[in-house]
Amino acid sequence: MDDIITLQGKLQLANAEIEALRKDKLRLTQELAKVRGMLRAGGADNMSTKLKDALRE
């Protein structure tokens, strides 16, 4: 009986860890999408000063 209780406790801990990892994955996926959007929107702002000067000439 103690083995079953021990296994149930381990299962609960594993399920809690899985849920935490899923939340982290969702947060990171959202952050990545935000950063990718910022990079796309930035466009010319991400170019170096030398490159901007060369394009102006």
C-alpha positions, -999 to +999 in steps of 0.1 A: +000+000+000+029+024+008+043+018-027+010+030-042+010+061-021+046+068-030+039+063-067+009+086-065+030+113-049+056+110-076+029+111-102+015+143-088+049+159-087+056+148-123+022+162-134+030+195-116+064+197-133+048+190-167+023+218-162+050+242-152+070+233-183+040+238-205+035+273-190+071+281-196+069+269-232+038+290-238+055+321-223+087+316-244+067+310-276+048+343-270+081+361-262+097+347-294+067+358-315+069+393-300+107+396-307+102+383-342+075+409-348+098+436-335+126+425-358+103+425-388+089+460-379+124+474-372+137+466-407+160+495-416+166+504-379+185+472-375+210+482-402+244+495-392+252+532-396+278+524-423+253+505-443+227+533-440+253+558-451+262+536-481+226+533-491+221+571-490+249+577-515 
